[in-house]
Amino acid sequence: MLNVRNVNQFYGGSHILRDVSLEAQAGQVTVILGRNGVGKTTLLKSLMGLVPIKSGAIEFLGRPIQQWTPYQRARAGIGFVPQGREIFARLTVEENLRMGLAYRPAGTAIPAELFELFPVLRQMLGRRGGDLSGGQQQQLAIARALAAGPKLLVLDEPTEGIQPSIIKDIGRVIRMLAGRGDMAILLVEQYYDFARELADRYLVMERGEVIAQGEGESMEADGVRRLVTI
């Protein structure tokens, strides 16, 4: 589904990503862990075309996409939930969801499945996004990314600042989506226990490099908690 090979990225003279390689496969949750400032968010922004890479290759569904715009990547089937959610605070919940359908034909209906995944959104269609709680905004951000039916869902720290009950709901949705077998999920996460519960594969980053990787079920044995504890 996604194949990243030897990606390097710089901010000015600072070498942020150093020969980063990873794969994300359909039906699996691939988790990227690491302390603050190791390049996790930069990696995701590079995958989405929000920042350019200096060298390396990014392939999606067998096609090189490193020269594509963010719009082209979204249209090809990559959904992105950024850190901090970045919903449109002055737009209603319904309008936010329709933004996820921006490149679909006019009049395309909001998929009913989104309200099955996140029932609270149906009750709040007419409310402005800025009036929702943090957890509700996160659910809205994920639903917006899912609206167009992506083949790859990329999430940047979806549990940040979220109450435990909604963290459980988000985890349930992620596992359900992966379980269908037709979507790959790439998840950046600092909350170790959440990551361990969901990970089919894991990678640990430090100073812009992947320093450890393996099967999700081996995270404890591999000492991943120690690698990511601040």
C-alpha positions as CSV (number, residue, x, y, z in Angstrom):
1,M,0.0,0.0,0.0
2,L,2.7,2.5,1.1
3,N,6.4,2.1,0.6
4,V,8.9,4.7,1.8
5,R,12.5,4.2,1.0
6,N,15.5,6.1,2.3
7,V,13.8,9.5,2.7
8,N,15.9,12.4,3.8
9,Q,14.5,15.8,4.7
10,F,16.1,19.1,5.8
11,Y,14.9,22.3,7.5
12,G,17.5,24.8,6.5
13,G,20.8,23.2,7.5
14,S,19.2,20.7,9.9
15,H,19.0,17.1,8.8
16,I,15.5,16.1,10.1
17,L,14.8,12.8,8.5
18,R,17.8,10.4,7.9
19,D,17.2,7.6,5.4
20,V,13.8,6.7,6.8
21,S,12.2,3.6,5.3
22,L,8.9,2.0,6.2
23,E,5.9,0.1,4.8
24,A,2.3,0.2,5.6
25,Q,0.2,-2.8,4.4
26,A,-3.6,-3.1,3.9
27,G,-5.3,-4.6,6.9
28,Q,-2.6,-3.6,9.3
29,V,-1.9,-0.7,11.8
30,T,1.7,0.5,11.5
31,V,2.6,2.6,14.5
32,I,5.5,5.1,14.6
33,L,6.7,5.9,18.2
34,G,9.4,8.2,19.5
35,R,10.0,11.1,21.9
36,N,9.1,14.7,21.0
37,G,11.2,16.3,18.3
38,V,12.5,13.1,16.6
39,G,10.9,13.8,13.3
40,K,7.6,11.9,13.4
41,T,5.3,14.7,12.4
42,T,7.8,15.9,9.7
43,L,7.7,12.3,8.3
44,L,3.9,12.4,8.0
45,K,4.0,15.9,6.4
46,S,6.5,14.6,4.0
47,L,4.3,11.7,3.1
48,M,1.4,14.1,2.5
49,G,3.5,16.5,0.4
50,L,3.2,19.3,2.9
51,V,7.0,19.6,3.1
52,P,9.4,18.5,0.3
53,I,11.9,15.6,0.7
54,K,15.5,16.0,-0.3
55,S,16.0,12.5,-1.5
56,G,14.4,9.0,-1.4
57,A,11.2,7.6,-2.7
58,I,7.5,7.4,-1.6
59,E,5.3,4.9,-3.4
60,F,1.6,4.5,-2.9
61,L,-0.2,1.7,-4.6
62,G,2.9,1.0,-6.6
63,R,3.2,4.6,-8.0
64,P,5.9,7.1,-7.0
65,I,4.2,10.1,-5.5
66,Q,7.0,12.2,-4.1
67,Q,6.5,14.9,-6.8
68,W,2.7,15.0,-6.3
69,T,0.9,17.8,-4.5
70,P,-1.0,17.2,-1.3
71,Y,-4.3,17.5,-3.3
72,Q,-3.2,14.8,-5.7
73,R,-2.2,12.5,-2.8
74,A,-5.5,13.0,-1.1
75,R,-7.3,12.3,-4.4
76,A,-5.3,9.1,-4.9
77,G,-6.7,7.8,-1.6
78,I,-4.6,9.1,1.3
79,G,-6.6,10.5,4.3
80,F,-4.7,12.6,6.8
81,V,-5.7,13.5,10.4
82,P,-3.1,16.1,11.5
83,Q,-1.8,16.8,15.0
84,G,-4.1,19.3,16.6
85,R,-7.0,18.2,14.5
86,E,-7.2,21.4,12.4
87,I,-10.9,21.3,11.9
88,F,-12.7,24.4,10.6
89,A,-13.9,26.0,13.8
90,R,-16.4,28.4,12.2
91,L,-17.9,25.7,9.9
92,T,-20.6,23.3,11.1
93,V,-19.9,19.7,11.7
94,E,-21.8,18.9,8.4
95,E,-19.7,21.5,6.5
96,N,-16.5,20.0,7.9
97,L,-17.5,16.6,6.8
98,R,-18.3,17.9,3.3
99,M,-14.8,19.4,3.1
100,G,-13.6,15.8,3.1
101,L,-15.7,15.3,-0.1
102,A,-14.2,18.4,-1.8
103,Y,-13.0,16.5,-4.8
104,R,-16.0,14.3,-5.2
105,P,-18.9,15.3,-7.5
106,A,-21.2,18.0,-6.2
107,G,-24.0,16.6,-4.2
108,T,-22.2,13.5,-3.0
109,A,-23.8,12.4,0.2
110,I,-21.9,12.2,3.5
111,P,-21.4,8.4,4.0
112,A,-23.9,7.1,6.6
113,E,-21.1,4.9,8.0
114,L,-19.4,7.9,9.5
115,F,-22.3,8.3,11.9
116,E,-22.2,4.6,12.8
117,L,-18.5,5.0,13.7
118,F,-19.0,8.3,15.5
119,P,-22.7,8.6,16.6
120,V,-22.2,11.9,18.4
121,L,-21.6,13.6,15.1
122,R,-25.1,12.9,13.8
123,Q,-26.5,14.8,16.9
124,M,-24.2,17.8,16.2
125,L,-24.4,18.3,12.5
126,G,-25.6,21.9,12.8
127,R,-23.1,22.9,15.5
128,R,-19.9,24.8,14.7
129,G,-16.8,22.7,15.0
130,G,-15.3,25.2,17.4
131,D,-18.1,24.5,19.9
132,L,-17.2,20.8,20.2
133,S,-15.1,19.3,22.9
134,G,-11.6,18.3,22.1
135,G,-12.6,14.6,21.9
136,Q,-15.5,15.4,19.6
137,Q,-13.3,17.5,17.4
138,Q,-10.9,14.6,17.1
139,Q,-13.8,12.3,16.0
140,L,-14.8,14.9,13.5
141,A,-11.3,15.2,12.1
142,I,-11.1,11.4,11.7
143,A,-14.5,11.3,10.1
144,R,-13.6,14.1,7.7
145,A,-10.5,12.1,6.6
146,L,-12.7,9.0,6.1
147,A,-15.4,10.7,4.2
148,A,-13.9,10.1,0.7
149,G,-13.1,6.4,1.5
150,P,-9.2,6.5,1.6
151,K,-7.1,3.4,1.1
152,L,-4.5,4.8,3.5
153,L,-5.4,6.6,6.7
154,V,-2.6,8.6,8.4
155,L,-3.1,9.8,11.9
156,D,-0.8,12.1,13.9
157,E,-1.2,11.6,17.7
158,P,-5.0,11.2,17.7
159,T,-5.1,10.7,21.5
160,E,-3.3,14.0,22.4
161,G,-5.4,15.9,24.9
162,I,-8.4,13.4,24.6
163,Q,-10.4,12.0,27.5
164,P,-10.0,8.2,28.1
165,S,-13.5,7.2,27.0
166,I,-13.0,8.8,23.6
167,I,-9.5,7.3,23.3
168,K,-11.2,3.9,23.6
169,D,-13.7,4.8,20.9
170,I,-11.0,6.0,18.6
171,G,-9.0,2.8,19.2
172,R,-12.2,0.7,18.4
173,V,-12.7,2.5,15.1
174,I,-9.0,2.1,14.1
175,R,-9.1,-1.6,14.8
176,M,-12.4,-2.0,13.0
177,L,-11.1,-0.2,9.9
178,A,-7.9,-2.2,9.8
179,G,-9.9,-5.4,10.3
180,R,-11.8,-5.0,7.1
181,G,-8.5,-5.7,5.2
182,D,-8.8,-3.0,2.5
183,M,-7.2,0.0,4.3
184,A,-3.7,0.6,5.7
185,I,-3.4,2.7,8.8
186,L,-0.3,4.6,9.7
187,L,-0.4,6.0,13.2
188,V,2.0,8.3,15.0
189,E,1.5,8.0,18.8
190,Q,3.2,8.8,22.1
191,Y,0.7,7.0,24.3
192,Y,2.5,3.7,24.5
193,D,-0.3,1.5,25.8
194,F,-2.7,2.8,23.1
195,A,0.0,2.0,20.4
196,R,0.8,-1.4,21.8
197,E,-2.9,-2.4,21.8
198,L,-3.3,-1.5,18.1
199,A,0.1,-2.1,16.5
200,D,0.5,-4.9,13.9
201,R,3.9,-3.4,13.1
202,Y,5.9,-0.8,15.0
203,L,8.8,1.6,14.3
204,V,10.7,3.7,16.8
205,M,12.4,6.9,15.7
206,E,15.2,8.8,17.3
207,R,17.0,11.9,15.9
208,G,15.3,11.4,12.6
209,E,16.2,7.7,12.2
210,V,14.3,4.5,12.6
211,I,16.2,2.7,15.4
212,A,13.9,-0.2,16.0
213,Q,11.1,-2.0,14.3
214,G,9.2,-5.2,14.6
215,E,5.9,-7.0,15.1
216,G,3.4,-5.3,17.4
217,E,3.0,-8.3,19.6
218,S,6.8,-8.1,20.4
219,M,6.8,-4.5,21.7
220,E,7.1,-5.5,25.3
221,A,9.8,-8.1,24.7
222,D,11.7,-5.7,22.5
223,G,11.8,-3.1,25.2
224,V,10.0,-0.4,23.2
225,R,8.5,1.2,26.3
226,R,12.0,2.0,27.5
227,L,12.9,3.6,24.1
228,V,10.0,6.0,24.1
229,T,9.8,6.9,27.8
230,I,10.7,10.5,28.4
